[in-house]
Amino acid sequence: MSPAVTRYGHTPLEGLPERVTICEVGPRDGLQNESAVLPVQVKAEFIARLADAGHTVIETTSFVHPKWVPQLADAEELLAAITPRPGVRYQALVPNERGLDRALDLRVRDIAVFGSATETFAQRNLNRTVASSLEMFAPVVARAREAGIAVRGYLSMCFGDPWEGEVPVAQVVHVAVRMMALGCTELSLGDTIGVATPGRVVALLDALADAGIGTGRIAVHFHDTYGQALANTLAALRRGVTTVDASAGGLGGCPYARSATGNLATEDLLWQLEGLGIATGVDLAAMVETSLWMARQLGRPSPSRTVTALAGGGSRDGN
Amino acid sequence: MSPAVTRYGHTPLEGLPERVTICEVGPRDGLQNESAVLPVQVKAEFIARLADAGHTVIETTSFVHPKWVPQLADAEELLAAITPRPGVRYQALVPNERGLDRALDLRVRDIAVFGSATETFAQRNLNRTVASSLEMFAPVVARAREAGIAVRGYLSMCFGDPWEGEVPVAQVVHVAVRMMALGCTELSLGDTIGVATPGRVVALLDALADAGIGTGRIAVHFHDTYGQALANTLAALRRGVTTVDASAGGLGGCPYARSATGNLATEDLLWQLEGLGIATGVDLAAMVETSLWMARQLGRPSPSRTVTALAGGGSRDGN
């Protein structure tokens, strides 16, 4: 427990879970969207620091072709450089069967596939229709599940799309149901451009529950582009969600969607959860140190407000 | 209504008010804490733009001695330069009877007094004890009320204090009750250093209600130092609060408390409220334009995430 938050106490709020699992997406979703390309040793140290801080789910890298994501071209070397900790799940993004083969060769036990709720983003990000992307995922998910591997399904643009505007709830549910029917074990709802507000979050969760996808299989993935990520998180937790994606220090965004900067920073999320007395197992002080270290590697300050505030020392040392 | 938000629709959430009044604190609380000192004509134009955008409560300036707040030394000239609009309340901060005399001379109809929930901050900010500051306010509030003037009571450090750590709820209630007993017509609960989380907000509101201060007389004043302001706002609205303080473009902070940067930006608040279908009467697009204009006057970008996102044009023009 961080000294910072302890000084300001914990006050629970009715209707919230006692424990939340953070899916730390910094090494993949974060670094993929930074312009700097880091050495593999730095990435391996980053992942080790995240595990040291208490993370139990870490998205490590991607098997997307290096032509598309040069930042993660070292997936094989990186996974070989990680010393797995007991109790920690190291996820890797897998776009297709070729990616799955590479992941299986490296004994990856947790993969993720990446879908879109809108046709425009599917075209721009995956270069195919939504239906065609689901066809591409089908054998990936089936083979992974046969091998006993957990499969997270990312679903992008669940709230708004920069080209299509508001994305109807029914359209999101339609794609979500198909992804789960393929065999995904978890669905991460992405607000890729950060436009969601809490009512829309709850409406989508309710519609997914009606369609048979309960909050036990759902994660939320909010971006802080408009500053809404933590209010949306609060609304999702009240509705029963217990897995929240966040990126150390607020690393990354989405290069294919304008204004899509601003993954929710893990530290800002931790400040909220610790203040509410919700356990995560992740140490805030260790995360702040890690994100300050990563900011030095990238040569730019962390966009996380909590990292910035605590780096100043104002609230931690009592002066 | 902004084209930006309309494109992403409105989805209400149960238990929230239909309408919220924003108290726009940019010209006083915001500019007081900027290092630049702006010409009086710029401030007058700022206030006119805020009224044009639809604000009905605008905190304009302060009658604190210019020695302490040189940024607002032009209070008399500024108030003379404002052409009041019907239906708009122009508040001014008044620290003592001398300040009240100046305000009355200028026909100010809305004043605010400024208290502290902690002894350390009272000493540092007001140079006196909490009890002595209340004695100083007593004749100010009494004379103002006799003159038919509304008196907002600001209460700082309602959640945490950088020197004292967590501030007990009972201590905040103790000071709050005394401020209301003096005759304040509204109480603005300040999270001066931005450390609050939603459970603590609700606990304080409940304790104040038990002490006879209902949400109808309460405003919330959150800082975004740790990124918590909008989640706290959501929790407060659910508990019945309908007045929220915010600062155009996120101007200002508090120079006497370390790490106290980050007034909640009016635009970030508007993005949330519009997305929830909560009426404010304030136009988001006009606010973004005003805050971009003010950023040019100050020679630095706005810290508001919504201003930054919409200035890029990504979500507004659909590209």
Chai-1 contact restraints between the chains, C-beta under 6 A:
chainA,res_idxA,chainB,res_idxB,connection_type,confidence,min_distance_angstrom,max_distance_angstrom,comment,restraint_id
A,R7,B,G165,contact,1.0,0.0,6.0,A-B,restraint_1
A,Y8,B,G160,contact,1.0,0.0,6.0,A-B,restraint_2
A,Y8,B,E166,contact,1.0,0.0,6.0,A-B,restraint_3
A,Y8,B,V195,contact,1.0,0.0,6.0,A-B,restraint_4
A,G9,B,E166,contact,1.0,0.0,6.0,A-B,restraint_5
A,T11,B,G199,contact,1.0,0.0,6.0,A-B,restraint_6
A,T11,B,R200,contact,1.0,0.0,6.0,A-B,restraint_7
A,T11,B,A203,contact,1.0,0.0,6.0,A-B,restraint_8
A,P12,B,G199,contact,1.0,0.0,6.0,A-B,restraint_9
A,L13,B,P198,contact,1.0,0.0,6.0,A-B,restraint_10
A,L13,B,G199,contact,1.0,0.0,6.0,A-B,restraint_11
A,L13,B,V202,contact,1.0,0.0,6.0,A-B,restraint_12
A,G160,B,Y8,contact,1.0,0.0,6.0,A-B,restraint_13
A,P162,B,G314,contact,1.0,0.0,6.0,A-B,restraint_14
A,G165,B,R7,contact,1.0,0.0,6.0,A-B,restraint_15
A,E166,B,Y8,contact,1.0,0.0,6.0,A-B,restraint_16
A,E166,B,G9,contact,1.0,0.0,6.0,A-B,restraint_17
A,V195,B,Y8,contact,1.0,0.0,6.0,A-B,restraint_18
A,T197,B,Q272,contact,1.0,0.0,6.0,A-B,restraint_19
A,T197,B,G275,contact,1.0,0.0,6.0,A-B,restraint_20
A,T197,B,L276,contact,1.0,0.0,6.0,A-B,restraint_21
A,P198,B,L13,contact,1.0,0.0,6.0,A-B,restraint_22
A,G199,B,T11,contact,1.0,0.0,6.0,A-B,restraint_23
A,G199,B,P12,contact,1.0,0.0,6.0,A-B,restraint_24
A,G199,B,L13,contact,1.0,0.0,6.0,A-B,restraint_25
A,G199,B,L276,contact,1.0,0.0,6.0,A-B,restraint_26
A,R200,B,T11,contact,1.0,0.0,6.0,A-B,restraint_27
A,V202,B,L13,contact,1.0,0.0,6.0,A-B,restraint_28
A,A203,B,T11,contact,1.0,0.0,6.0,A-B,restraint_29
A,T225,B,A309,contact,1.0,0.0,6.0,A-B,restraint_30
A,Y226,B,W271,contact,1.0,0.0,6.0,A-B,restraint_31
A,Y226,B,R305,contact,1.0,0.0,6.0,A-B,restraint_32
A,Y226,B,T306,contact,1.0,0.0,6.0,A-B,restraint_33
A,Y226,B,A309,contact,1.0,0.0,6.0,A-B,restraint_34
A,G227,B,L230,contact,1.0,0.0,6.0,A-B,restraint_35
A,G227,B,D268,contact,1.0,0.0,6.0,A-B,restraint_36
A,G227,B,R305,contact,1.0,0.0,6.0,A-B,restraint_37
A,L230,B,G227,contact,1.0,0.0,6.0,A-B,restraint_38
A,L230,B,A231,contact,1.0,0.0,6.0,A-B,restraint_39
A,A231,B,L230,contact,1.0,0.0,6.0,A-B,restraint_40
A,A231,B,A231,contact,1.0,0.0,6.0,A-B,restraint_41
A,A231,B,L234,contact,1.0,0.0,6.0,A-B,restraint_42
A,L234,B,A231,contact,1.0,0.0,6.0,A-B,restraint_43
A,R258,B,G314,contact,1.0,0.0,6.0,A-B,restraint_44
A,S259,B,A309,contact,1.0,0.0,6.0,A-B,restraint_45
A,S259,B,G312,contact,1.0,0.0,6.0,A-B,restraint_46
A,S259,B,G314,contact,1.0,0.0,6.0,A-B,restraint_47
A,S259,B,S315,contact,1.0,0.0,6.0,A-B,restraint_48
A,D268,B,G227,contact,1.0,0.0,6.0,A-B,restraint_49
A,W271,B,Y226,contact,1.0,0.0,6.0,A-B,restraint_50
A,Q272,B,T197,contact,1.0,0.0,6.0,A-B,restraint_51
A,G275,B,T197,contact,1.0,0.0,6.0,A-B,restraint_52
A,L276,B,T197,contact,1.0,0.0,6.0,A-B,restraint_53
A,L276,B,G199,contact,1.0,0.0,6.0,A-B,restraint_54
A,R305,B,Y226,contact,1.0,0.0,6.0,A-B,restraint_55
A,R305,B,G227,contact,1.0,0.0,6.0,A-B,restraint_56
A,T306,B,Y226,contact,1.0,0.0,6.0,A-B,restraint_57
A,A309,B,T225,contact,1.0,0.0,6.0,A-B,restraint_58
A,A309,B,Y226,contact,1.0,0.0,6.0,A-B,restraint_59
A,A309,B,S259,contact,1.0,0.0,6.0,A-B,restraint_60
A,G312,B,S259,contact,1.0,0.0,6.0,A-B,restraint_61
A,G314,B,P162,contact,1.0,0.0,6.0,A-B,restraint_62
A,G314,B,R258,contact,1.0,0.0,6.0,A-B,restraint_63
A,G314,B,S259,contact,1.0,0.0,6.0,A-B,restraint_64
A,S315,B,P162,contact,1.0,0.0,6.0,A-B,restraint_65
A,S315,B,S259,contact,1.0,0.0,6.0,A-B,restraint_66
